[in-house]
Amino acid sequence: MTDGRGWILAGVSGFLLFLIGSSVPSALRRSAVEQPIAFNHQKHVKDNDLACSTCHEYYEKEAFSGLPTSEICSSCHLEPQGKSEEERKLVRLLKAGAPLDWKPLFLQPPHVYYSHRLHVMTAKIDCPVCHGGIAQTSLPPGRVRRLKMADCIDCHEKRGAPTQCTACHR
């Protein structure tokens, strides 16, 4: 293929791969998560006996649980409490006044309505039912967990909760 058709074929193939790649939803391409620090849930929840509401201050009152703000972390971490490099990094961020850009680890599509308050307070569902053993982890998960409709339907059926589409889909 010295007449240029090889280059044309390579170009067309590359363009098609680009189109296919760009049609994959961006949320799927960015499923790897990097947090501002390697947060140790186990240290906070198990070792220091902190409730989920200490850092996720809205989960009992709102639809969104909330992610820890700099102010929340500052209440304990303006000075290092241990010898961890990640904690020293956190202290530096807090002293610099930098916002903590936490990434959500559990997502559902934008057309799905989910309320932490409704599930935790009204239905009395414990955090591990949806969030698994995250309280026992010493490092944050590296990937976002995308809840699937089957997860929700199975749970709703077991608990006798509504399963009609409009209960969750907006």
Buried (B, 14 or more C-beta within 10 A) or exposed (E): EEEEEEEEEEEEEEEEEEEEEEEEEEEEEEEEBEBBBBBBBBBBBEEEEBEBBBBBBBBBBEEBBBBBEBEBBBEBBEEEEEEBEBBBEBBEBBEEEEEBEBBEBBBBEEEEEBBBBEBBEEBEBEBEEBBEEBBEBEEBBEEBBEBEEEBBEEBBEEEEBEEEEEEBEE
